[in-house]
Amino acid sequence: MNHFLDEAIKEARKGLEAGGIPIGSVLVVDGEIVARGHNQRIQKGSPVLHAEMDCLENAGRLPASTYRRATLYSTLSPCDMCSGAILLYGIPRVVVGENRTFRGPEDYVRSRGVDVVVVDDQECVSLMEAFISSNPALWGEDIGE
């Protein structure tokens, strides 16, 4: 498995251990992790702190040229909000752990020139399936249902 996806999975587990939704993300530039994040909507009472948004927040201000060299790894297919941030900042590649439990606008993001790679990692699937089964209301809230 990919080392960077492994790091995103560690973030997902960190979020779960803190009582949150098990989705993790890392931002990689030139082969180095520059930021990490995990879904913190529950922990921080935030409407926007999905894993990808938390990761970008943790990266701080970066020049556009840095984002254009980046790959964002996420354990779950990015939603509309997170996909919008990917497009806004010109991140050219997104590696997705899984899109079975939730699929964001991957085709649209691809149509805008982003290389979206879906790994279909069983650990990512298992984390989400267990969480969704145990917490359907929280999951519905997270995806706007």
N, C-alpha and C positions, 0 to 999 in steps of 0.2 A: 504494500500500500504506500501511497505517497506520504512522505514525511510531513509536508505542510498540512495535508488533510488530517493526519494524526494529531497535529497541534490544534486544529480546529475542533476535533473531537474532544480533546482535553478541555478546551474552553466550554464545550457543550456540557460535559460532565461537571465542570465547576459551577455552571449555572444551575444545573439540576440539584447539586448538593446544597446550593444556597436557597433552594425552594422555588427556583424558576423553571422556565421552559428550556429543554436541553437542545439548544441550537448554538453553535459556535462558529467563529469566523477568524481568519487571520489575513492580513494584507502583506503581500510579499513584493519587494522591489529589489531587482538585481540579485535574486537568490537569497535574500535575507528577510526575515520577518521584521516589519517595522511597526506593526500594531496587532493587537489581539482584542477580541471582544466576545461577549456572549449575551444572549437575550436577557435583559434586565427589566422588562416591563413590570413584572410582579415585584421584584426586589426594590425598585426605585419608584414604583407607582407612575411609570412613564408611558405615554401613549406611543412613543416613537423608538424606544431603545431595543429594537430588534438586534440580533447579533451583528449584522453587517453595519448597522448605524452606530452601535457601540464601538465597533472596531474602527470605523472611520473617525469617530469622535476621539478615540484614544490615539489616533495617528496625529492629531493636531493639524495645524495648517501646513499644507504641503504645496509646493509649486505644481502647476499643471503638468510640467514636464515629468515630474515624479509619478503622478498618477498614470501617465501614458506609458510607463514602463512597469506597471504593477499588475499583479494577479491577485484577485480576491478569492479566497477559499471559504466556502460556507458548507456546513453540514447538511443544509436544507436549501432547496431551490428558493432564491430570493423573491420576495413578494413585490408588488407594484411599487411600494415606497422605496424599498432597498434597490430595486432595479433602476428606479429613477435616479438615485444617487450614483449608481454605477455609470449611467449614461451621462449625467451632469458633469462628473469629474473625468470622464473619458478613460475609464479603466478598460483596457482592451481584452482582458481575459478573466473569466470566472470559472472556477472549478467547483462543482456542486457534488456534495456527498450523496444525496439522493433526492429524487422528485416523485417518489411513489406516494408518500403521505401528504404531500402538498406540492403543487407545481405552479410556480409563478409564471410571469409572461416571458418565458424563455425564447419563444419564437420571435416575439417582438424585439427583444434585446439582440438576438442574432441578426434580425433584419436591419438593425442599427449598426452593425459591424463588429459586435462583441463576439469573441470566441467563447461559447458556453460549452463546457465539457461536463457531462454527467457521469460520475464514476459508478453510481448504483452500489454504494458500499453497504453491506449488510449490517454493520454496527450502527451506522447512521439511521437506517430503517428501523432497527430494533429499539433504539433509544426513543424515536418518535412514536412508534406504535405503542410502546408501553406507556409513555406519557399521555398520549391521546386517549387511550383506553381508561386510564386512571383519572384523567382530568378533562373530560370533554368540554365543560363550560369554559375553563381557562383557555383551552386551545381555540375554541370558537371566538372568544374575545380577541385573541392574538391575531387571528386572520380576518377579523371584521365580520363575523357571522352573528 
